[in-house]
């Protein structure tokens, strides 16, 4: 028996959609899951009830930017997915918009993060301390239906709500994923952080950390599946 995971991307050119999933893709497929990739900004989304889980990935845009029509549509979709009791794994923007769907809020951060950081975790069995790759300019406030399980000085880094898990960082980062962010995103905000980030130095750091980052992502996916009560069909 095999399961399936719905992976949501945001405004990514088709040739880069697998790349931006980074280490998440082999972490799921290596456990026997088919991964179905859909772009929230282009076309309709399938009924989430047909999937074992949904994985919501990053975006240069902000979850509070309701001038973008797809943001409201995605919020409704995630609310329906939550109501259907399909576990959601949110990554960076994905964690932010999941927090909103759960009744929380997102706002511009006073401490944007770009690079590898460690976090203070109360659930190292689920989210370890890292280092984790960060690339974000917004911050999360969770609602009372969610529990914060990791923080750093910049704010919330991970939370759970029932079977759902949101992480502010990018466990999926690989060299190809980082290239995909820069070449694949169609948002007008893509590259807007470049003035404050030494992207060449960061690319070197990502390359040197690739093996350890991939292993850390793999462990996180396994722990998410265990947390959500989803059977692993292959190892």
C-alpha positions, 0 to 999 in steps of 0.5 A: 500500500502506498500513500500520497502527499499534496505539496503546495507551491506558490507561483513557481515556474513549472520546471522549478517546482520539484527543485523548490521542494528540496529534501522534502521530496525524497523524504516523502517518496523514500517512505513510499508516498507519492507526492503530487505538486500543485501551484496555488497560484495556477489552476484549481486544487484537488480535494485534500481529503484524498491525501494522507497529508498536505505540505505547504511550502514557501513564498516570497509573499506575505500571508497577510497580503490580501491584495493577492487573491490567491492568499484568501483562496488558500486560507479557505482551502487550508481551513477546509483541509483542517476541517477534513482532518488532513494533517498539514506540514507548513514550511516558512510561508506555509507555516505562516498561512497555516497559523492564520488558518488556525486563527493566528496572525502574521506580521512583518518581523522586526528581525528578518532572518537569512542564514543558518540558526539554532532554535530553543525547542521544548520538543526535541523529539519532534523539532531538534535545535538545528541548525536550520536555514532561515529566509523570511521577513515575517513573524508568526503569532499563534492562536490558542489552538496551537502550541509553540514548541520552538523559538529563538530571539526572532520569534516563533520557530515551530508550533503544533496544533493537533496533527499539524506542524508549522516550522518557520525555517526551511528544512528542505534547503539544498543548493538546487532549492536555493537556485529554484527560489531565485530562478523559479519564483514569479512573485514581484517580491522574489529577490526583494531581500537580496540587498540585505543578504550576501547570497553568494556567501549563503549559497556556499554555506548551503552547499557545505551544509547540504548533507547534514541539512538533508539528513535533518530534514529527513528526520523531521519528516519522519517525526511529522508523520509519526506525530500526525499518526500517518503510517510509513509504508517504506523506509 
